[in-house]
Amino acid sequence: MRADTSKLQLFYYHKVGRGNAQAKDWLSGNNPLERPATVAFFGPITVDDIRNLRHKGLKPEQFSQIQEFVSTANDPAKRDQTCILVVDAKVWFLKAAGEIEERKRDTRKMMPVEVILTRELNEVPPILAGIGSNQYLVRGTYRRISEEKNRGNLKAIYSVLEKPWEQRWYDDDPSGLLECLSSVQLETLVAKILETHACFVPAYRGGSQKYVDLFAFSDRLIDIDGLEIDSSGVQIQVKGGARLRKGTLPDDVHLIGYACENVGRPYFDEGWLFAQINALPEVQEWLRRSLYWVPEDFMRMYL
């Protein structure tokens, strides 16, 4: 019987131990509670400390995370509307199933959980399978997947849980479709646009290059709606929904993306991207297949 997901409104990304190395054991019941559970490691701080705002040396951002973790379990109302996402070799969707448990001389905060469902990585939208590339989320232990910062991930979560999308997600901003791509998929989209214009793209990722995601070359000078490429090549950074630090992008690096802020100069934005997508049938078909999980009526708004 499928779990009732209708009340779920809050979503958190959670790491169980460093690099999620302990996720499988805890979630399969191989833990001190001897049942599916998860855990947070924040040192010798107790639930009573957290309730009374005693930080015990934790930085404000760390304290905020452990507060959220404890309140998810200990507040019955929040427990009922919160889904916890853990991604290791598979994707786990969890609900707190009881209050935090503490034991003497044990600094771990243990949360019993109910497993709502699990999915293999190839059974969920790529943006969800690749959520580990989101540096804000993975650098924490327990962080809110928010509409402000992670709306594409929320849309993917709703699709897996078979929840209807929020009506406000149907808007006239073409970024609403592009944000459903993972960062790697967005880079791949740009690479496919360039290749369809007969450019040579030696790799779909820039590797260790700090500001460069793609290199592109053309045997002859071409102009792709303002992006000029010749045999000497161009360097490209690909960003979606990012706020750049002013002046950090080198002058010889082109920015292609959507909804970027504080760029400090013009860039090839969502208008440029959709002009290419809708002019290149093979690229549009790739995008449609990549976003197979997006509602068709939403897709038709832009393609």
N, C-alpha and C positions, 0 to 999 in steps of 0.2 A: 504493500500500500504506500502510495506516494505521500511524503510529509506535506503538511499544510504550510505553504510559504506566503500566504496572502497577507499576513501581518508584518512581514519582514520589511523594515524601512531603513535600518542602520547596517552598514557593512564595514567590516574591518579586515585588514590584511595582517596576518599573524605569522611570526616565525617561531618555531619550536626548537630552541637551541640554536647554536651557531650554524648558519647555513641550512637550517631546517633538518639537521642531521638526526634529531631525536623524534621527528614527527611520526614516523611509522610506528615506533614502539609505543609512544604515548597514545596515539589514536587507535591502536589495535588492542589496547588494554594491558600492554606489558609495562606497567608502571605501578607505583605504590598504592594507587587507588584500585587497581585490578579491574578496571573498566575503562571505556574510552574517556580520555581526559586530555587536557593540554596544560601547559605550565609556562610560567614567566619567571625569569631570573633577574631580580633587581636588588640583590644583596639583603642585608639584615633589616629590612623594613617590614613592619607588620600591617595587617589590615587596620588595626587600631591606630597605628601611626598615620596611615593614609586618611582615615576618617577624620583625624584631628589635625591634618595638614602638617605633620612633622615630616620634613623632607629627608632626613637622615643622610644628608650629603648628596642626594640626587640632584642633578641639574633640573631646571624647570620643565624642560621638554621630556626628560625621562620620567619625572614625577607625574606629568600629565598622562603619559602612556600607561603607567601602572594604575593610576586612578581610573582610567577608562576600562582597563582589564578587570579590575575588581568590581566596578559598578555594573559591568555587563553580567557578571554572575550574581552579585548580591542584591541588585535591584530587580525584583520580579517583573516589573513593567518593561524595563529595558531588556531583560533576558528574553522576553517573549517576542520582541521586535528586532532582535539583532542576529545577523548572520556573520559567522567568522570564516574567513577564507584562508586555507593553508594550501600551499602549492609545493609539492616535492616531486616524486616520481608520478604522482597523480594530483588531481585537484579535489580537495575536501571542502564540503560545505557543512558547517557545524552550527549548533546552537548550544548555549550554556544550559546545563541540566541540573544545576544546583549551585550552592554558594561555594566560595573559595575555601579550600581546606589548607590549614597550616599545621605543622607539627613541630614540636620542640627540637631545637638544634637543627632545624631544616629550614633554610631561607627560601625555598621554592614556594611559589603561590600556585596551587594546583586547582584546576577548574574541571569538574566533570562535564562532559559534553554529550550531546546527541548528534550522531552523524546523520545529517539530512539526506545527503547523497554524495557519491564520489563519481568522478569521471576521469577517464584516461586523458592525457594531454592532447591527443589527437581528436578527442571528442568535444573539445570546447573551442570557442573562437581563439585564434592565435594571439589576440591582444591579452587574453586571460592566461593562456598557457605561458606567454612570455612576460607576465607581470613582474618577474624578477629583474627586468631591465629598467624598471621605474626606481630610480635611485632614492627618491624621497621615501617610498614605501619600504624598500628592503634595508635601508639603513636604520630602521627602527625595529622594535619588537612587536608593537601592537598599534597600528595606525589606521585611522579612519579613511576609507575609500570614499572621497567626497565628490559631490557633483561639481564643485568649483575646480578641483584639480584632476579628477580621474573619471570624467563623465563617460568616456569611451569604455572603460572597464565596467562601470555600472551598467551600461547598456548591455554588455556581454553577459554580466551576471544575471540580469533580468531575463535574457534570452534562454540561458541554461535552466533557470528556475521556472521557466514558462510563465513569467509574470508579464502583464501588459506594460508596455513602455509608458512613462509619464508623458502626458499630453504636451508639456512644455518642451519636450525633446524634439517635437515636430516643429521646427522653426525654419526660417528662410536663410539661415546662415549655413553656407556650404561646408564650413568647418565641422558641422554636425555629422557629416558623413565621413570626412577624413579622420576625425578623432576616433573612429571605430577601427582604424588600422593601428597595429603595434608600431613601435619605432622602427623595427627592422622592415616591416611591410612598407612603411612610408618611404624608406630609403630605396626599397626594391621598386616601388612605383616610379620614383624619379628616374632610377636607372633604366627602367623599361621605356619610359618616355624618351630618354636620350638615345637608347638603342634603336627605337623605332624611327628616329630621325637620322639613322645611319651613323651614330657616334659609336666609338669604341669605348666601352667601360670595362677596365681590366678586373675590377672587383666590386661587389655590391656593398662593401664596407671598407672604411678607411683604416681599420685596424688601430694601430697605436698613434695615428696622427691626431693631435689634439683638436684641431679645428676643422678637419676634413673628413667627410664621410664618403665622398665619391670623387673620382677623377674621370674626366671625359675628354676624348680626342676626336677630331674629325680630319679626314684627309683633305678636305676643302673647307674653306670658310663658310659656315652656315650661321643663320640668325634665327633662333627659335623664339619669336616674339620678344626680342630684346636681349636674349642670352646668346652671345656670340662665342662660337667655338671653332678653333682651327687645329692644325697639327701640333701646335705647342701645348694644347690642352688647357683645361680649366679645373680649378679646385672648387668643390661644392660642399657646403654644410647643409644638412637637412634637419629641420626642426618643426615640431608641431606644438602650438600652445605654450611656447616658452617665453620667459622673460629674460632677455639677455642683459648682461652687464655692459653698459655703454662703453664702446671703444675696445671691447675684447675680441671682436671679429676682425681679423686682418683685412686690409683693403683689397687684397688679391683673391679673397675667398668669396664666392657667391653664396648667398643664402636663398634656399628654396624651402617653402613651408607654408604654414597657415597660422593665423592668430598669434603671431609673434609680437612681443612688446619690447620697447626700448632698444630697437635695432639701431637707430641713429642714422639710417639711410634707407632708400627704397630697396625692396627685395622682391623676389618672385613669389607671390603669395597665392592664396587659394583661387583667385581669379585666373592667374596664369596656369595653375595646375588643372583647373577644370576646362580651360580652353584647349589644353593638350589632350586631356582625357576624352573629351567629346569630339575631338577631331581625329582621334586615332582609334579605330574600332577594336584592334587587338588589345590595346591598353584598357579600354573600357571593359572588354570581356574579362580580362585578368582581374580588374577591380571588382566586377560583379561576382566572380567566382570566389575571390578572397573574402568578400563580405556576404557569403551565402546565408549567414545567420541574421542579417539585417532585414526587417520587414520590407516587403516589396514596395508598398506604398511610400515608404520613406525613401527607398532607393530611387524611385521614379521622380522624386522632387528635384533631383540633381542630374540624373543621367537620362 
